[in-house]
Amino acid sequence: MEEKIIPKSLPPRWDMAESIRNARLLLSYASETGIVLPPEIIKSIVEITHCQESQISSAELVEMETRFLQATEALAKAVSPVTVASLRASYEKRDDTSLIGRFRRLIWRSSPKISLAALSVRRFRLWALCTLILLLFVQIYWVIGFLLTADVAKTLAQDEADKVKKELLLLEQKQLNNRLDELRNAGRGVASNQNAMKRDVKILEGEMVKKLEEISAIDARRENSISTTDVDLLILNDWNRYWRWPVEFFGSFVRESSERSLKNGENAGIDPYQELLKSLKTAKFVLHALQIYLLPILYGLLGATTYVLRTLARKIRDLTYTPETDIGFRLRMNLGALSGLAIVWFIKDGGNVQLPLASLSQFAIAFLAGYSVELLFTAMDRFVTVFSDNAKKEK
């Protein structure tokens, strides 16, 4: 008995329809980029696409789906590493639900469309811009403080040298006075020694005049430097005020103690050099903290964002970007910031444990550590190797 074929259409199943759309997307990409595919693969995909409106039997449907799945598998291998997810992330546009998109919607009264790839680029580009701006502010603040403290330290060193020199001159002046008194007392009543005594007295008096001139020059220089010291103290206190503000904002105890110290400094006012020295030591602590901790973190974060932007640009160009890639990029930024901080610990001048690029500056190494996290692990391996070699030698 002849089998009765019951015509029916392809069942509208969601998973099959989605697979067909994905296959057509990959097929369009392959044809646009010039990827050569076997004719049977193209035929299988096109055939099942147009058969949705045709009348076919169940056996033909099973065979057709089997060929379609095999063709889809071969097509995915042919266009790899491009995937359906990466093509949709690059081509398909959706409503921009970010903060910038909402702001644009309020201005233009329209719903902006953006792809996931463009949204990712904008997000990490904003991260890089914010990191760069923050780094510039901190770096400029650090440079100003570094130059200011160097100038203040030079002023204080000159004042200390003038003090020591003046004390020596006063001591020498006292010794010259004693010698003059001895010569005058020894030369009284002895006519034969009058000429020699006068000659020696004249020499000592000349030396005394030179000592007095040097002392006067030191006093004049110290007196003139008082105005410079007051200006340096004012600028240094203004510089210290910027880092004191967040500390005072987050701690009432710190606020009260710092205000009390400032009032004491203002009331003291007797020796401006002492106040300048106090502000200088405080500023040096902050400069050291910025140089050892905050700046390496920012440089490492900037290096990591640079790596992320470069990698992201390559993935978008090759159409291999997927939304899941952002997870790895965020982790990379965290690791970059930590690497910039941690790699500074391995820098040791004059020692055996050093980085291969130890000739570079500390900030440059922090940037490289953020850009290439593997640099930190190389330093750690070298660090461990040194201790392992020492342990073997002791055995």
C-alpha positions as CSV (number, residue, x, y, z in Angstrom):
1,M,0.0,0.0,0.0
2,E,1.4,3.3,-1.0
3,E,2.3,5.5,1.9
4,K,0.1,8.6,2.1
5,I,2.1,11.8,2.4
6,I,0.5,14.3,4.6
7,P,1.7,17.8,3.5
8,K,2.5,20.2,6.2
9,S,4.5,23.3,6.8
10,L,7.6,23.6,8.9
11,P,6.5,24.0,12.5
12,P,7.2,27.5,13.8
13,R,9.6,26.6,16.6
14,W,11.5,29.4,18.3
15,D,14.8,27.6,18.6
16,M,14.8,26.5,14.9
17,A,13.9,30.0,13.8
18,E,16.7,31.5,15.9
19,S,19.2,29.0,14.5
20,I,18.1,29.9,10.9
21,R,18.6,33.6,11.6
22,N,22.0,32.9,13.1
23,A,23.0,30.8,10.1
24,R,21.9,33.5,7.7
25,L,23.9,36.0,9.6
26,L,27.1,33.9,9.4
27,L,26.4,33.2,5.8
28,S,26.1,36.9,5.0
29,Y,29.4,37.6,6.8
30,A,31.1,34.9,4.8
31,S,29.9,36.1,1.5
32,E,30.8,39.7,2.3
33,T,34.3,38.9,3.4
34,G,35.0,36.5,0.6
35,I,35.2,33.2,2.6
36,V,34.8,30.3,0.1
37,L,32.2,27.8,1.3
38,P,31.1,24.4,-0.3
39,P,27.9,24.8,-2.4
40,E,26.1,22.2,-0.4
41,I,26.5,24.2,2.8
42,I,25.0,27.3,1.2
43,K,22.2,25.2,-0.4
44,S,21.3,23.5,2.9
45,I,20.9,26.9,4.7
46,V,19.1,28.6,1.9
47,E,16.8,25.6,1.4
48,I,15.6,25.4,4.9
49,T,15.1,29.1,5.0
50,H,12.7,29.0,2.0
51,C,11.0,25.8,2.9
52,Q,9.0,27.4,5.8
53,E,6.3,28.2,3.3
54,S,6.5,24.9,1.4
55,Q,4.6,21.7,1.9
56,I,7.0,18.9,2.8
57,S,6.8,15.5,4.5
58,S,8.1,14.6,8.0
59,A,10.9,12.5,6.5
60,E,12.1,15.3,4.3
61,L,11.9,17.7,7.2
62,V,14.1,15.5,9.4
63,E,16.6,15.1,6.6
64,M,16.6,18.8,5.8
65,E,17.2,19.7,9.5
66,T,20.0,17.3,9.7
67,R,21.7,18.8,6.7
68,F,21.1,22.2,8.1
69,L,22.8,21.5,11.4
70,Q,25.8,19.9,9.7
71,A,26.0,22.9,7.4
72,T,25.8,25.3,10.3
73,E,28.6,23.5,12.1
74,A,30.8,23.7,9.0
75,L,29.9,27.3,8.5
76,A,30.8,28.2,12.1
77,K,34.2,26.6,11.7
78,A,34.8,28.4,8.4
79,V,34.2,31.9,9.9
80,S,35.9,31.3,13.2
81,P,36.8,33.2,15.4
82,V,33.9,35.3,14.3
83,T,30.7,34.1,16.0
84,V,27.0,35.0,15.9
85,A,27.4,36.8,19.3
86,S,30.3,38.9,18.0
87,L,28.4,39.8,14.8
88,R,25.3,40.8,16.7
89,A,27.3,42.8,19.2
90,S,28.9,44.7,16.3
91,Y,26.0,45.2,13.9
92,E,22.7,45.1,15.9
93,K,21.7,48.3,17.5
94,R,19.5,48.7,20.6
95,D,18.2,51.4,22.8
96,D,21.0,53.2,24.7
97,T,20.1,52.8,28.4
98,S,23.3,54.3,29.7
99,L,23.5,57.6,31.5
100,I,24.7,59.4,28.3
101,G,21.9,57.8,26.3
102,R,19.3,59.0,28.8
103,F,20.8,62.5,28.7
104,R,20.6,62.5,24.9
105,R,17.0,61.3,25.0
106,L,16.1,64.2,27.2
107,I,17.8,66.7,24.8
108,W,16.7,65.4,21.4
109,R,13.5,63.7,22.5
110,S,14.5,60.6,20.6
111,S,15.7,57.1,21.7
112,P,19.3,56.8,20.5
113,K,20.4,53.4,19.1
114,I,23.8,51.9,19.8
115,S,25.5,48.6,19.4
116,L,27.1,46.7,22.3
117,A,30.5,47.1,20.8
118,A,30.2,50.8,20.5
119,L,28.8,51.0,24.0
120,S,31.8,49.1,25.3
121,V,34.2,51.4,23.5
122,R,32.5,54.4,24.9
123,R,32.5,52.9,28.4
124,F,36.2,52.0,28.5
125,R,37.2,55.2,26.7
126,L,35.5,57.2,29.5
127,W,37.4,55.1,32.0
128,A,40.6,55.9,30.3
129,L,39.8,59.6,30.1
130,C,38.8,59.8,33.8
131,T,42.0,57.9,34.8
132,L,44.2,60.1,32.7
133,I,42.6,63.3,34.1
134,L,42.9,62.1,37.7
135,L,46.5,61.0,37.0
136,L,47.4,64.4,35.6
137,F,45.9,66.2,38.6
138,V,47.8,64.0,41.1
139,Q,51.0,64.1,39.0
140,I,51.0,67.9,38.7
141,Y,50.2,68.2,42.5
142,W,53.1,65.9,43.2
143,V,55.5,67.7,40.9
144,I,54.6,71.1,42.5
145,G,55.1,69.7,46.0
146,F,58.4,68.0,45.0
147,L,59.8,71.3,43.5
148,L,58.5,73.3,46.4
149,T,60.0,71.0,49.1
150,A,63.3,70.9,47.2
151,D,63.4,74.7,47.2
152,V,62.4,74.9,50.9
153,A,65.0,72.3,51.8
154,K,67.6,74.3,50.0
155,T,66.5,77.5,51.9
156,L,66.7,75.7,55.2
157,A,70.0,74.2,54.4
158,Q,71.4,77.6,53.5
159,D,70.1,79.1,56.7
160,E,71.6,76.3,58.8
161,A,74.9,76.7,57.0
162,D,74.7,80.5,57.7
163,K,74.1,79.8,61.4
164,V,77.0,77.4,61.7
165,K,79.3,79.8,59.8
166,K,78.2,82.8,61.9
167,E,78.9,80.8,65.1
168,L,82.4,80.0,63.8
169,L,83.0,83.6,62.9
170,L,81.9,84.8,66.3
171,L,84.2,82.3,67.9
172,E,87.1,83.4,65.7
173,Q,86.3,87.0,66.4
174,K,86.4,86.3,70.1
175,Q,89.8,84.6,69.7
176,L,91.1,87.6,67.7
177,N,90.0,89.9,70.5
178,N,91.8,87.8,73.0
179,R,95.0,87.8,71.0
180,L,94.8,91.6,70.5
181,D,94.5,92.0,74.2
182,E,97.5,89.8,74.8
183,L,99.6,91.6,72.3
184,R,98.7,95.0,73.7
185,N,99.4,93.9,77.2
186,A,102.7,92.1,76.3
187,G,103.9,95.2,74.3
188,R,103.5,97.8,77.0
189,G,106.7,99.2,78.4
190,V,109.0,97.4,76.0
191,A,110.2,99.8,73.3
192,S,111.9,97.2,71.2
193,N,108.7,95.3,70.7
194,Q,106.5,98.3,69.8
195,N,107.0,98.0,66.0
196,A,106.4,94.3,65.9
197,M,103.4,94.6,68.2
198,K,101.9,97.3,66.0
199,R,102.4,95.2,62.9
200,D,100.8,92.2,64.5
201,V,97.9,94.3,65.9
202,K,97.4,95.8,62.5
203,I,97.2,92.4,60.9
204,L,94.8,91.1,63.6
205,E,92.6,94.2,63.2
206,G,92.4,93.6,59.5
207,E,91.3,90.0,60.1
208,M,88.8,91.3,62.6
209,V,87.4,93.7,60.0
210,K,87.0,90.8,57.5
211,K,85.2,88.7,60.2
212,L,82.9,91.5,60.9
213,E,82.1,92.0,57.2
214,E,81.4,88.3,56.8
215,I,79.1,88.4,59.8
216,S,77.3,91.4,58.5
217,A,76.9,89.8,55.1
218,I,75.4,86.7,56.8
219,D,73.0,88.8,58.9
220,A,72.0,90.7,55.8
221,R,71.4,87.5,53.8
222,R,69.4,86.0,56.6
223,E,67.4,89.1,57.0
224,N,66.6,89.2,53.3
225,S,65.7,85.5,53.3
226,I,63.0,86.0,55.9
227,S,60.6,87.4,53.3
228,T,61.4,84.5,51.1
229,T,60.8,82.1,54.0
230,D,57.4,83.7,54.7
231,V,56.4,83.2,51.1
232,D,57.6,79.6,51.0
233,L,55.7,78.9,54.3
234,L,52.5,80.4,52.8
235,I,52.8,78.4,49.6
236,L,53.7,75.2,51.4
237,N,50.8,75.6,53.8
238,D,48.5,76.1,50.8
239,W,49.9,73.0,49.2
240,N,49.3,71.0,52.4
241,R,45.8,72.3,52.7
242,Y,44.7,70.4,49.6
243,W,45.5,67.0,51.0
244,R,44.4,68.1,54.5
245,W,40.9,68.9,53.3
246,P,39.7,65.3,52.6
247,V,41.3,64.1,55.8
248,E,39.6,66.8,57.8
249,F,36.3,66.1,55.9
250,F,36.3,62.4,56.9
251,G,37.5,62.8,60.5
252,S,36.5,65.3,63.1
253,F,39.4,64.3,65.3
254,V,41.9,65.0,62.6
255,R,40.2,68.3,61.9
256,E,40.4,69.4,65.5
257,S,44.0,68.3,65.9
258,S,45.1,69.9,62.6
259,E,43.3,73.1,63.3
260,R,45.0,73.2,66.7
261,S,48.4,72.6,65.2
262,L,47.8,75.4,62.7
263,K,46.8,77.8,65.4
264,N,49.8,76.9,67.4
265,G,52.0,77.5,64.4
266,E,50.4,80.9,63.8
267,N,50.7,81.9,67.4
268,A,54.3,80.8,67.7
269,G,55.6,82.9,64.8
270,I,58.9,83.5,66.6
271,D,61.1,81.5,64.3
272,P,59.7,81.2,60.8
273,Y,62.4,78.7,59.9
274,Q,61.0,76.3,62.5
275,E,57.5,76.6,61.1
276,L,58.8,76.1,57.6
277,L,60.7,73.0,58.8
278,K,57.5,71.6,60.3
279,S,55.5,72.2,57.1
280,L,58.3,70.7,55.1
281,K,58.4,67.4,57.0
282,T,54.6,67.1,56.8
283,A,54.7,67.7,53.0
284,K,57.5,65.1,52.6
285,F,55.3,62.4,54.2
286,V,52.5,63.2,51.8
287,L,54.9,63.2,48.8
288,H,56.3,59.9,49.8
289,A,52.8,58.4,50.1
290,L,51.8,59.7,46.7
291,Q,55.0,58.4,45.1
292,I,54.9,54.9,46.7
293,Y,51.1,54.2,46.7
294,L,48.7,56.5,44.8
295,L,50.7,57.3,41.6
296,P,51.8,53.7,40.9
297,I,48.2,52.6,41.2
298,L,47.0,55.3,38.8
299,Y,49.9,54.5,36.4
300,G,49.0,50.8,36.5
301,L,45.4,51.6,35.9
302,L,46.3,53.8,33.0
303,G,48.4,51.0,31.5
304,A,45.6,48.5,31.9
305,T,43.0,50.8,30.2
306,T,45.5,51.4,27.4
307,Y,45.8,47.6,26.9
308,V,42.0,47.2,27.1
309,L,41.4,49.9,24.5
310,R,44.0,48.5,22.2
311,T,42.6,44.9,22.5
312,L,39.1,46.2,22.2
313,A,39.9,48.0,19.0
314,R,41.5,44.9,17.5
315,K,38.5,42.7,18.5
316,I,36.0,45.2,17.0
317,R,38.1,45.4,13.8
318,D,38.1,41.6,13.5
319,L,34.4,41.4,14.6
320,T,35.3,39.1,17.5
321,Y,34.0,41.2,20.3
322,T,31.4,39.7,22.5
323,P,29.7,41.2,25.6
324,E,31.3,38.6,27.8
325,T,34.7,40.1,26.9
326,D,33.9,43.1,29.2
327,I,34.2,40.8,32.2
328,G,37.8,40.0,31.4
329,F,38.5,43.7,30.6
330,R,37.2,44.8,34.0
331,L,39.4,42.1,35.8
332,R,42.3,43.3,33.7
333,M,41.9,46.8,34.9
334,N,41.8,45.7,38.6
335,L,44.9,43.6,38.1
336,G,46.6,46.4,36.3
337,A,46.1,48.8,39.3
338,L,47.3,46.2,41.7
339,S,50.3,45.3,39.5
340,G,51.3,49.0,39.3
341,L,51.3,49.1,43.1
342,A,52.9,45.7,43.8
343,I,55.7,45.9,41.2
344,V,57.2,48.9,43.0
345,W,58.0,46.6,45.9
346,F,60.4,44.7,43.7
347,I,62.5,47.7,42.8
348,K,65.6,47.7,44.8
349,D,68.5,50.0,43.9
350,G,72.0,48.6,44.5
351,G,70.7,45.1,45.2
352,N,70.5,41.8,43.5
353,V,66.8,41.7,43.3
354,Q,65.8,44.0,40.4
355,L,63.5,44.1,37.4
356,P,64.9,43.5,33.9
357,L,63.8,47.2,33.2
358,A,65.1,48.6,36.5
359,S,66.8,51.4,34.5
360,L,63.4,52.9,33.8
361,S,61.6,55.3,36.3
362,Q,59.3,53.9,38.9
363,F,56.2,55.4,37.2
364,A,57.2,53.9,33.8
365,I,57.6,50.5,35.4
366,A,54.1,50.8,37.0
367,F,52.6,51.7,33.6
368,L,54.3,48.7,32.0
369,A,53.1,46.5,34.8
370,G,49.5,47.7,34.3
371,Y,49.8,47.2,30.5
372,S,51.4,43.8,30.8
373,V,50.4,42.0,34.0
374,E,52.9,39.3,33.0
375,L,55.7,41.7,33.9
376,L,54.8,41.5,37.6
377,F,54.8,37.7,37.5
378,T,58.2,37.7,35.8
379,A,59.5,39.9,38.6
380,M,58.0,37.5,41.2
381,D,59.5,34.5,39.4
382,R,62.9,36.2,39.5
383,F,62.4,37.1,43.2
384,V,61.6,33.5,44.0
385,T,64.5,32.2,41.9
386,V,67.0,34.3,43.9
387,F,65.8,32.9,47.2
388,S,65.8,29.4,45.7
389,D,69.4,29.7,44.5
390,N,70.5,31.0,47.9
391,A,68.8,28.1,49.6
392,K,70.6,25.6,47.3
393,K,73.9,27.3,48.0
394,E,73.4,27.0,51.8
395,K,72.7,23.3,51.4
